[in-house]
Amino acid sequence: MLKRIRIAAVVVAMLPGALLAVEGNPPQVPGEGVIQALDFAGNTAVIGGVGYDVSLSAKVEIGGTFGAFTMLTNGLAVQFTYLQYDDGRREIIELREVSRVTGF
């Protein structure tokens, strides 16, 4: 019985750290839309009327091959994954060009 109490105490003591780890990993959210504006100096994009930061290490695919953020252009239809932070900031980590017909 004493062993169970000790184990329970250890688990309870570890809980705050586990909760912090979850809060430190923002959820990944899928998105899609048409690029309306790009700011290469600020690493930002407006897609479907919503502003996003773009990670410096974002994986970009254009025309089915490796690309770079600076190769994107306004009017491209894209699908992407972004991190949604508690402060409201959205940061794109993956983005790929899609056909408007088959994309969405």
N, CA, C and O atoms as a printed pandas DataFrame, in Angstrom:
     atom_number atom_name residue_name chain_id  residue_number  x_coord  y_coord  z_coord
0              1         N          MET        A               1    0.814   -1.191    0.000
1              2        CA          MET        A               1    0.000    0.000    0.000
2              3         C          MET        A               1    0.860    1.259    0.000
3              4         O          MET        A               1    0.568    2.210   -0.724
4              5         N          LEU        A               2    1.917    1.270    0.806
5              6        CA          LEU        A               2    2.811    2.422    0.889
6              7         C          LEU        A               2    3.486    2.676   -0.464
7              8         O          LEU        A               2    3.710    3.824   -0.847
8              9         N          LYS        A               3    3.809    1.596   -1.183
9             10        CA          LYS        A               3    4.441    1.721   -2.490
10            11         C          LYS        A               3    3.505    2.437   -3.474
11            12         O          LYS        A               3    3.954    3.272   -4.260
12            13         N          ARG        A               4    2.214    2.112   -3.433
13            14        CA          ARG        A               4    1.230    2.754   -4.311
14            15         C          ARG        A               4    1.119    4.242   -4.011
15            16         O          ARG        A               4    0.991    5.052   -4.929
16            17         N          ILE        A               5    1.166    4.608   -2.734
17            18        CA          ILE        A               5    1.076    6.013   -2.346
18            19         C          ILE        A               5    2.285    6.773   -2.868
19            20         O          ILE        A               5    2.148    7.890   -3.367
20            21         N          ARG        A               6    3.471    6.176   -2.758
21            22        CA          ARG        A               6    4.697    6.820   -3.256
22            23         C          ARG        A               6    4.627    7.012   -4.765
23            24         O          ARG        A               6    5.003    8.068   -5.275
24            25         N          ILE        A               7    4.155    6.010   -5.474
25            26        CA          ILE        A               7    4.034    6.116   -6.935
26            27         C          ILE        A               7    3.043    7.221   -7.291
27            28         O          ILE        A               7    3.299    8.023   -8.190
28            29         N          ALA        A               8    1.925    7.262   -6.593
29            30        CA          ALA        A               8    0.919    8.300   -6.849
30            31         C          ALA        A               8    1.506    9.685   -6.581
31            32         O          ALA        A               8    1.238   10.625   -7.329
32            33         N          ALA        A               9    2.295    9.818   -5.529
33            34        CA          ALA        A               9    2.904   11.107   -5.200
34            35         C          ALA        A               9    3.875   11.538   -6.295
35            36         O          ALA        A               9    3.925   12.718   -6.641
36            37         N          VAL        A              10    4.640   10.611   -6.840
37            38        CA          VAL        A              10    5.569   10.916   -7.919
38            39         C          VAL        A              10    4.801   11.354   -9.163
39            40         O          VAL        A              10    5.185   12.327   -9.813
40            41         N          VAL        A              11    3.738   10.658   -9.498
41            42        CA          VAL        A              11    2.928   11.005  -10.673
42            43         C          VAL        A              11    2.340   12.405  -10.515
43            44         O          VAL        A              11    2.393   13.204  -11.450
44            45         N          VAL        A              12    1.785   12.710   -9.353
45            46        CA          VAL        A              12    1.204   14.030   -9.099
46            47         C          VAL        A              12    2.283   15.105   -9.179
47            48         O          VAL        A              12    2.031   16.185   -9.713
48            49         N          ALA        A              13    3.468   14.833   -8.663
49            50        CA          ALA        A              13    4.564   15.803   -8.703
50            51         C          ALA        A              13    5.023   16.067  -10.132
51            52         O          ALA        A              13    5.480   17.169  -10.434
52            53         N          MET        A              14    4.911   15.084  -11.013
53            54        CA          MET        A              14    5.341   15.231  -12.405
54            55         C          MET        A              14    4.291   15.920  -13.264
55            56         O          MET        A              14    4.608   16.400  -14.353
56            57         N          LEU        A              15    3.062   15.979  -12.803
57            58        CA          LEU        A              15    1.971   16.515  -13.607
58            59         C          LEU        A              15    2.193   17.939  -14.099
59            60         O          LEU        A              15    1.983   18.179  -15.289
60            61         N          PRO        A              16    2.602   18.904  -13.276
61            62        CA          PRO        A              16    2.786   20.259  -13.792
62            63         C          PRO        A              16    3.781   20.323  -14.954
63            64         O          PRO        A              16    3.564   21.070  -15.909
64            65         N          GLY        A              17    4.857   19.557  -14.883
65            66        CA          GLY        A              17    5.824   19.520  -15.978
66            67         C          GLY        A              17    5.230   18.940  -17.239
67            68         O          GLY        A              17    5.520   19.408  -18.340
68            69         N          ALA        A              18    4.404   17.931  -17.090
69            70        CA          ALA        A              18    3.757   17.328  -18.249
70            71         C          ALA        A              18    2.790   18.309  -18.891
71            72         O          ALA        A              18    2.696   18.377  -20.117
72            73         N          LEU        A              19    2.069   19.072  -18.072
73            74        CA          LEU        A              19    1.143   20.064  -18.614
74            75         C          LEU        A              19    1.890   21.169  -19.337
75            76         O          LEU        A              19    1.438   21.644  -20.379
76            77         N          LEU        A              20    3.029   21.584  -18.796
77            78        CA          LEU        A              20    3.833   22.596  -19.469
78            79         C          LEU        A              20    4.333   22.099  -20.814
79            80         O          LEU        A              20    4.391   22.866  -21.775
80            81         N          ALA        A              21    4.690   20.834  -20.894
81            82        CA          ALA        A              21    5.169   20.281  -22.160
82            83         C          ALA        A              21    4.070   20.328  -23.208
83            84         O          ALA        A              21    4.338   20.609  -24.376
84            85         N          VAL        A              22    2.842   20.057  -22.807
85            86        CA          VAL        A              22    1.727   20.114  -23.756
86            87         C          VAL        A              22    1.503   21.546  -24.205
87            88         O          VAL        A              22    1.309   21.795  -25.394
88            89         N          GLU        A              23    1.526   22.506  -23.262
89            90        CA          GLU        A              23    1.328   23.906  -23.615
90            91         C          GLU        A              23    2.460   24.419  -24.494
91            92         O          GLU        A              23    2.244   25.325  -25.299
92            93         N          GLY        A              24    3.657   23.864  -24.363
93            94        CA          GLY        A              24    4.799   24.297  -25.144
94            95         C          GLY        A              24    4.786   23.782  -26.568
95            96         O          GLY        A              24    5.608   24.208  -27.378
96            97         N          ASN        A              25    3.876   22.877  -26.897
97            98        CA          ASN        A              25    3.763   22.328  -28.244
98            99         C          ASN        A              25    2.434   22.764  -28.854
99           100         O          ASN        A              25    1.423   22.084  -28.684
100          101         N          PRO        A              26    2.429   23.899  -29.567
101          102        CA          PRO        A              26    1.166   24.370  -30.129
102          103         C          PRO        A              26    0.613   23.382  -31.148
103          104         O          PRO        A              26    1.377   22.680  -31.809
104          105         N          PRO        A              27   -0.707   23.324  -31.279
105          106        CA          PRO        A              27   -1.299   22.385  -32.220
106          107         C          PRO        A              27   -0.975   22.743  -33.666
107          108         O          PRO        A              27   -0.852   23.914  -34.023
108          109         N          GLN        A              28   -0.840   21.700  -34.490
109          110        CA          GLN        A              28   -0.669   21.875  -35.930
110          111         C          GLN        A              28   -2.048   21.872  -36.564
111          112         O          GLN        A              28   -2.857   20.978  -36.317
112          113         N          VAL        A              29   -2.306   22.882  -37.384
113          114        CA          VAL        A              29   -3.627   23.072  -37.968
114          115         C          VAL        A              29   -3.491   23.100  -39.495
115          116         O          VAL        A              29   -2.609   23.781  -40.018
116          117         N          PRO        A              30   -4.351   22.371  -40.216
117          118        CA          PRO        A              30   -4.305   22.436  -41.680
118          119         C          PRO        A              30   -5.035   23.673  -42.188
119          120         O          PRO        A              30   -5.978   24.155  -41.561
120          121         N          GLY        A              31   -4.588   24.175  -43.322
121          122        CA          GLY        A              31   -5.245   25.324  -43.944
122          123         C          GLY        A              31   -5.128   25.251  -45.453
123          124         O          GLY        A              31   -4.322   24.496  -45.996
124          125         N          GLU        A              32   -5.941   26.043  -46.113
125          126        CA          GLU        A              32   -5.869   26.129  -47.574
126          127         C          GLU        A              32   -6.437   27.467  -48.003
127          128         O          GLU        A              32   -7.246   28.070  -47.297
128          129         N          GLY        A              33   -6.004   27.925  -49.171
129          130        CA          GLY        A              33   -6.495   29.197  -49.676
130          131         C          GLY        A              33   -5.626   29.692  -50.813
131          132         O          GLY        A              33   -4.768   28.973  -51.324
132          133         N          VAL        A              34   -5.864   30.926  -51.195
133          134        CA          VAL        A              34   -5.107   31.563  -52.267
134          135         C          VAL        A              34   -4.243   32.654  -51.650
135          136         O          VAL        A              34   -4.711   33.450  -50.836
136          137         N          ILE        A              35   -2.974   32.681  -52.051
137          138        CA          ILE        A              35   -2.043   33.691  -51.537
138          139         C          ILE        A              35   -2.467   35.055  -52.069
139          140         O          ILE        A              35   -2.623   35.246  -53.275
140          141         N          GLN        A              36   -2.651   36.004  -51.144
141          142        CA          GLN        A              36   -3.064   37.358  -51.520
142          143         C          GLN        A              36   -1.941   38.374  -51.369
143          144         O          GLN        A              36   -1.904   39.369  -52.093
144          145         N          ALA        A              37   -1.028   38.134  -50.437
145          146        CA          ALA        A              37    0.083   39.064  -50.219
146          147         C          ALA        A              37    1.249   38.321  -49.592
147          148         O          ALA        A              37    1.067   37.389  -48.809
148          149         N          LEU        A              38    2.458   38.755  -49.954
149          150        CA          LEU        A              38    3.682   38.164  -49.421
150          151         C          LEU        A              38    4.631   39.274  -49.001
151          152         O          LEU        A              38    4.779   40.271  -49.709
152          153         N          ASP        A              39    5.272   39.107  -47.857
153          154        CA          ASP        A              39    6.299   40.031  -47.395
154          155         C          ASP        A              39    7.540   39.198  -47.114
155          156         O          ASP        A              39    7.664   38.586  -46.054
156          157         N          PHE        A              40    8.457   39.182  -48.077
157          158        CA          PHE        A              40    9.645   38.344  -47.946
158          159         C          PHE        A              40   10.569   38.850  -46.837
159          160         O          PHE        A              40   11.197   38.048  -46.146
160          161         N          ALA        A              41   10.659   40.159  -46.660
161          162        CA          ALA        A              41   11.526   40.712  -45.608
162          163         C          ALA        A              41   10.986   40.370  -44.217
163          164         O          ALA        A              41   11.756   40.107  -43.293
164          165         N          GLY        A              42    9.664   40.375  -44.078
165          166        CA          GLY        A              42    9.059   40.087  -42.780
166          167         C          GLY        A              42    8.660   38.640  -42.589
167          168         O          GLY        A              42    8.181   38.259  -41.520
168          169         N          ASN        A              43    8.858   37.820  -43.633
169          170        CA          ASN        A              43    8.475   36.401  -43.607
170          171         C          ASN        A              43    7.008   36.227  -43.202
171          172         O          ASN        A              43    6.683   35.461  -42.295
172          173         N          THR        A              44    6.141   36.951  -43.890
173          174        CA          THR        A              44    4.714   36.840  -43.627
174          175         C          THR        A              44    3.962   36.639  -44.934
175          176         O          THR        A              44    4.455   36.961  -46.015
176          177         N          ALA        A              45    2.753   36.097  -44.808
177          178        CA          ALA        A              45    1.885   35.880  -45.960
178          179         C          ALA        A              45    0.440   36.115  -45.540
179          180         O          ALA        A              45    0.062   35.883  -44.392
180          181         N          VAL        A              46   -0.361   36.582  -46.498
181          182        CA          VAL        A              46   -1.796   36.667  -46.292
182          183         C          VAL        A              46   -2.410   35.647  -47.237
183          184         O          VAL        A              46   -2.242   35.724  -48.455
184          185         N          ILE        A              47   -3.125   34.686  -46.653
185          186        CA          ILE        A              47   -3.750   33.613  -47.427
186          187         C          ILE        A              47   -5.225   33.569  -47.039
187          188         O          ILE        A              47   -5.568   33.389  -45.871
188          189         N          GLY        A              48   -6.077   33.732  -48.023
189          190        CA          GLY        A              48   -7.506   33.721  -47.739
190          191         C          GLY        A              48   -7.933   34.796  -46.760
191          192         O          GLY        A              48   -8.875   34.599  -45.993
192          193         N          GLY        A              49   -7.252   35.931  -46.779
193          194        CA          GLY        A              49   -7.604   37.045  -45.911
194          195         C          GLY        A              49   -7.051   36.959  -44.497
195          196         O          GLY        A              49   -7.349   37.822  -43.672
196          197         N          VAL        A              50   -6.255   35.939  -44.197
197          198        CA          VAL        A              50   -5.699   35.742  -42.849
198          199         C          VAL        A              50   -4.180   35.874  -42.913
199          200         O          VAL        A              50   -3.540   35.334  -43.816
200          201         N          GLY        A              51   -3.609   36.594  -41.950
201          202        CA          GLY        A              51   -2.161   36.780  -41.902
202          203         C          GLY        A              51   -1.460   35.649  -41.170
203          204         O          GLY        A              51   -1.946   35.161  -40.150
204          205         N          TYR        A              52   -0.322   35.239  -41.694
205          206        CA          TYR        A              52    0.477   34.168  -41.105
206          207         C          TYR        A              52    1.944   34.585  -41.111
207          208         O          TYR        A              52    2.408   35.237  -42.047
208          209         N          ASP        A              53    2.671   34.205  -40.062
209          210        CA          ASP        A              53    4.126   34.231  -40.101
210          211         C          ASP        A              53    4.537   32.970  -40.849
211          212         O          ASP        A              53    3.823   31.967  -40.826
212          213         N          VAL        A              54    5.678   33.021  -41.505
213          214        CA          VAL        A              54    6.194   31.833  -42.187
214          215         C          VAL        A              54    7.527   31.478  -41.549
215          216         O          VAL        A              54    8.450   32.292  -41.528
216          217         N          SER        A              55    7.625   30.256  -41.026
217          218        CA          SER        A              55    8.844   29.795  -40.377
218          219         C          SER        A              55   10.023   29.869  -41.337
219          220         O          SER        A              55    9.886   29.585  -42.527
220          221         N          LEU        A              56   11.179   30.253  -40.813
221          222        CA          LEU        A              56   12.388   30.282  -41.645
222          223         C          LEU        A              56   12.741   28.890  -42.150
223          224         O          LEU        A              56   13.423   28.750  -43.165
224          225         N          SER        A              57   12.278   27.860  -41.445
225          226        CA          SER        A              57   12.564   26.481  -41.852
226          227         C          SER        A              57   11.347   25.804  -42.487
227          228         O          SER        A              57   11.294   24.577  -42.569
228          229         N          ALA        A              58   10.376   26.592  -42.934
229          230        CA          ALA        A              58    9.165   26.017  -43.526
230          231         C          ALA        A              58    9.499   25.184  -44.758
231          232         O          ALA        A              58   10.331   25.570  -45.579
232          233         N          LYS        A              59    8.841   24.043  -44.871
233          234        CA          LYS        A              59    8.980   23.168  -46.039
234          235         C          LYS        A              59    8.009   23.695  -47.106
235          236         O          LYS        A              59    6.799   23.739  -46.885
236          237         N          VAL        A              60    8.550   24.092  -48.256
237          238        CA          VAL        A              60    7.746   24.667  -49.339
238          239         C          VAL        A              60    7.866   23.787  -50.571
239          240         O          VAL        A              60    8.966   23.385  -50.952
240          241         N          GLU        A              61    6.730   23.489  -51.192
241          242        CA          GLU        A              61    6.695   22.673  -52.411
242          243         C          GLU        A              61    5.917   23.440  -53.483
243          244         O          GLU        A              61    4.768   23.830  -53.275
244          245         N          ILE        A              62    6.564   23.649  -54.630
245          246        CA          ILE        A              62    5.942   24.367  -55.744
246          247         C          ILE        A              62    6.036   23.492  -56.982
247          248         O          ILE        A              62    7.120   23.035  -57.345
248          249         N          GLY        A              63    4.900   23.257  -57.631
249          250        CA          GLY        A              63    4.903   22.424  -58.833
250          251         C          GLY        A              63    5.370   21.006  -58.577
251          252         O          GLY        A              63    5.924   20.366  -59.470
252          253         N          GLY        A              64    5.155   20.506  -57.372
253          254        CA          GLY        A              64    5.523   19.135  -57.038
254          255         C          GLY        A              64    6.984   18.940  -56.685
255          256         O          GLY        A              64    7.424   17.801  -56.529
256          257         N          THR        A              65    7.751   20.013  -56.553
257          258        CA          THR        A              65    9.162   19.888  -56.216
258          259         C          THR        A              65    9.535   20.894  -55.128
259          260         O          THR        A              65    8.762   21.801  -54.819
260          261         N          PHE        A              66   10.712   20.726  -54.559
261          262        CA          PHE        A              66   11.200   21.605  -53.504
262          263         C          PHE        A              66   11.159   23.056  -53.959
263          264         O          PHE        A              66   11.496   23.367  -55.101
264          265         N          GLY        A              67   10.754   23.925  -53.078
265          266        CA          GLY        A              67   10.738   25.349  -53.375
266          267         C          GLY        A              67   11.179   26.137  -52.160
267          268         O          GLY        A              67   11.629   25.566  -51.167
268          269         N          ALA        A              68   11.051   27.441  -52.242
269          270        CA          ALA        A              68   11.402   28.335  -51.145
270          271         C          ALA        A              68   10.310   29.386  -51.005
271          272         O          ALA        A              68    9.596   29.685  -51.962
272          273         N          PHE        A              69   10.190   29.932  -49.824
273          274        CA          PHE        A              69    9.187   30.956  -49.569
274          275         C          PHE        A              69    9.297   32.099  -50.580
275          276         O          PHE        A              69    8.283   32.620  -51.045
276          277         N          THR        A              70   10.517   32.482  -50.913
277          278        CA          THR        A              70   10.733   33.598  -51.833
278          279         C          THR        A              70   10.347   33.271  -53.275
279          280         O          THR        A              70   10.346   34.165  -54.121
280          281         N          MET        A              71   10.022   32.020  -53.573
281          282        CA          MET        A              71    9.590   31.620  -54.912
282          283         C          MET        A              71    8.066   31.683  -55.072
283          284         O          MET        A              71    7.553   31.518  -56.178
284          285         N          LEU        A              72    7.347   31.920  -53.976
285          286        CA          LEU        A              72    5.892   31.983  -54.039
286          287         C          LEU        A              72    5.439   33.282  -54.703
287          288         O          LEU        A              72    6.163   34.278  -54.697
288          289         N          THR        A              73    4.247   33.261  -55.268
289          290        CA          THR        A              73    3.680   34.452  -55.895
290          291         C          THR        A              73    2.216   34.595  -55.502
291          292         O          THR        A              73    1.551   33.618  -55.158
292          293         N          ASN        A              74    1.734   35.816  -55.560
293          294        CA          ASN        A              74    0.323   36.062  -55.287
294          295         C          ASN        A              74   -0.534   35.300  -56.291
295          296         O          ASN        A              74   -0.163   35.166  -57.457
296          297         N          GLY        A              75   -1.674   34.806  -55.838
297          298        CA          GLY        A              75   -2.599   34.089  -56.709
298          299         C          GLY        A              75   -2.438   32.585  -56.695
299          300         O          GLY        A              75   -3.283   31.878  -57.244
300          301         N          LEU        A              76   -1.361   32.060  -56.073
301          302        CA          LEU        A              76   -1.177   30.609  -55.994
302          303         C          LEU        A              76   -2.182   30.002  -55.021
303          304         O          LEU        A              76   -2.395   30.528  -53.929
304          305         N          ALA        A              77   -2.794   28.896  -55.423
305          306        CA          ALA        A              77   -3.640   28.124  -54.511
306          307         C          ALA        A              77   -2.718   27.200  -53.724
307          308         O          ALA        A              77   -1.872   26.514  -54.298
308          309         N          VAL        A              78   -2.891   27.190  -52.400
309          310        CA          VAL        A              78   -1.982   26.424  -51.547
310          311         C          VAL        A              78   -2.738   25.688  -50.446
311          312         O          VAL        A              78   -3.826   26.090  -50.032
312          313         N          GLN        A              79   -2.131   24.607  -49.990
313          314        CA          GLN        A              79   -2.516   23.927  -48.763
314          315         C          GLN        A              79   -1.317   24.041  -47.842
315          316         O          GLN        A              79   -0.173   24.017  -48.296
316          317         N          PHE        A              80   -1.577   24.165  -46.549
317          318        CA          PHE        A              80   -0.468   24.387  -45.624
318          319         C          PHE        A              80   -0.813   23.881  -44.231
319          320         O          PHE        A              80   -1.969   23.611  -43.907
320          321         N          THR        A              81    0.221   23.764  -43.428
321          322        CA          THR        A              81    0.082   23.404  -42.023
322          323         C          THR        A              81    0.719   24.522  -41.221
323          324         O          THR        A              81    1.821   24.977  -41.527
324          325         N          TYR        A              82    0.003   24.962  -40.182
325          326        CA          TYR        A              82    0.558   26.025  -39.351
326          327         C          TYR        A              82    0.409   25.682  -37.872
327          328         O          TYR        A              82   -0.424   24.866  -37.477
328          329         N          LEU        A              83    1.248   26.338  -37.071
329          330        CA          LEU        A              83    1.181   26.206  -35.624
330          331         C          LEU        A              83    0.306   27.336  -35.097
331          332         O          LEU        A              83    0.500   28.496  -35.463
332          333         N          GLN        A              84   -0.654   27.006  -34.240
333          334        CA          GLN        A              84   -1.546   28.009  -33.648
334          335         C          GLN        A              84   -1.110   28.241  -32.199
335          336         O          GLN        A              84   -1.324   27.387  -31.338
336          337         N          TYR        A              85   -0.499   29.396  -31.935
337          338        CA          TYR        A              85    0.002   29.715  -30.604
338          339         C          TYR        A              85   -1.106   30.320  -29.737
339          340         O          TYR        A              85   -2.078   30.873  -30.253
340          341         N          ASP        A              86   -0.949   30.209  -28.430
341          342        CA          ASP        A              86   -1.931   30.731  -27.475
342          343         C          ASP        A              86   -2.140   32.238  -27.620
343          344         O          ASP        A              86   -3.226   32.744  -27.341
344          345         N          ASP        A              87   -1.097   32.958  -28.058
345          346        CA          ASP        A              87   -1.213   34.416  -28.192
346          347         C          ASP        A              87   -1.906   34.824  -29.494
347          348         O          ASP        A              87   -2.021   36.013  -29.792
348          349         N          GLY        A              88   -2.369   33.832  -30.274
349          350        CA          GLY        A              88   -3.080   34.122  -31.519
350          351         C          GLY        A              88   -2.209   34.089  -32.757
351          352         O          GLY        A              88   -2.719   34.118  -33.877
352          353         N          ARG        A              89   -0.908   34.029  -32.569
353          354        CA          ARG        A              89    0.005   34.000  -33.713
354          355         C          ARG        A              89   -0.121   32.676  -34.458
355          356         O          ARG        A              89   -0.280   31.620  -33.847
356          357         N          ARG        A              90   -0.048   32.745  -35.781
357          358        CA          ARG        A              90   -0.098   31.557  -36.640
358          359         C          ARG        A              90    1.200   31.506  -37.449
359          360         O          ARG        A              90    1.578   32.484  -38.094
360          361         N          GLU        A              91    1.882   30.349  -37.406
361          362        CA          GLU        A              91    3.167   30.219  -38.095
362          363         C          GLU        A              91    3.131   29.016  -39.031
363          364         O          GLU        A              91    2.999   27.874  -38.592
364          365         N          ILE        A              92    3.251   29.292  -40.326
365          366        CA          ILE        A              92    3.250   28.225  -41.327
366          367         C          ILE        A              92    4.558   27.450  -41.243
367          368         O          ILE        A              92    5.644   28.030  -41.214
368          369         N          ILE        A              93    4.428   26.099  -41.205
369          370        CA          ILE        A              93    5.618   25.247  -41.166
370          371         C          ILE        A              93    5.743   24.386  -42.421
371          372         O          ILE        A              93    6.830   23.899  -42.732
372          373         N          GLU        A              94    4.636   24.194  -43.142
373          374        CA          GLU        A              94    4.638   23.451  -44.406
374          375         C          GLU        A              94    3.639   24.110  -45.347
375          376         O          GLU        A              94    2.555   24.516  -44.929
376          377         N          LEU        A              95    4.012   24.211  -46.621
377          378        CA          LEU        A              95    3.127   24.821  -47.605
378          379         C          LEU        A              95    3.388   24.192  -48.964
379          380         O          LEU        A              95    4.537   23.998  -49.362
380          381         N          ARG        A              96    2.302   23.874  -49.675
381          382        CA          ARG        A              96    2.484   23.328  -51.018
382          383         C          ARG        A              96    1.446   23.894  -51.965
383          384         O          ARG        A              96    0.284   24.090  -51.610
384          385         N          GLU        A              97    1.899   24.148  -53.177
385          386        CA          GLU        A              97    1.003   24.624  -54.230
386          387         C          GLU        A              97    0.083   23.489  -54.648
387          388         O          GLU        A              97    0.507   22.338  -54.744
388          389         N          VAL        A              98   -1.177   23.819  -54.894
389          390        CA          VAL        A              98   -2.147   22.841  -55.383
390          391         C          VAL        A              98   -2.903   23.447  -56.555
391          392         O          VAL        A              98   -2.953   24.666  -56.720
392          393         N          SER        A              99   -3.483   22.584  -57.355
393          394        CA          SER        A              99   -4.325   23.025  -58.461
394          395         C          SER        A              99   -5.629   23.549  -57.877
395          396         O          SER        A              99   -6.170   22.953  -56.945
396          397         N          ARG        A             100   -6.130   24.630  -58.399
397          398        CA          ARG        A             100   -7.414   25.160  -57.930
398          399         C          ARG        A             100   -8.532   24.174  -58.193
399          400         O          ARG        A             100   -9.516   24.141  -57.454
400          401         N          VAL        A             101   -8.394   23.363  -59.243
401          402        CA          VAL        A             101   -9.430   22.388  -59.600
402          403         C          VAL        A             101   -9.420   21.217  -58.636
403          404         O          VAL        A             101  -10.472   20.801  -58.150
404          405         N          THR        A             102   -8.220   20.673  -58.351
405          406        CA          THR        A             102   -8.144   19.469  -57.500
406          407         C          THR        A             102   -7.816   19.809  -56.056
407          408         O          THR        A             102   -8.026   18.974  -55.177
408          409         N          GLY        A             103   -7.304   21.012  -55.777
409          410        CA          GLY        A             103   -6.844   21.359  -54.446
410          411         C          GLY        A             103   -7.927   21.531  -53.426
411          412         O          GLY        A             103   -7.844   20.972  -52.332
412          413         N          PHE        A             104   -8.961   22.305  -53.765
413          414        CA          PHE        A             104  -10.029   22.550  -52.800
414          415         C          PHE        A             104  -11.250   23.077  -53.441
415          416         O          PHE        A             104  -12.242   23.335  -52.760
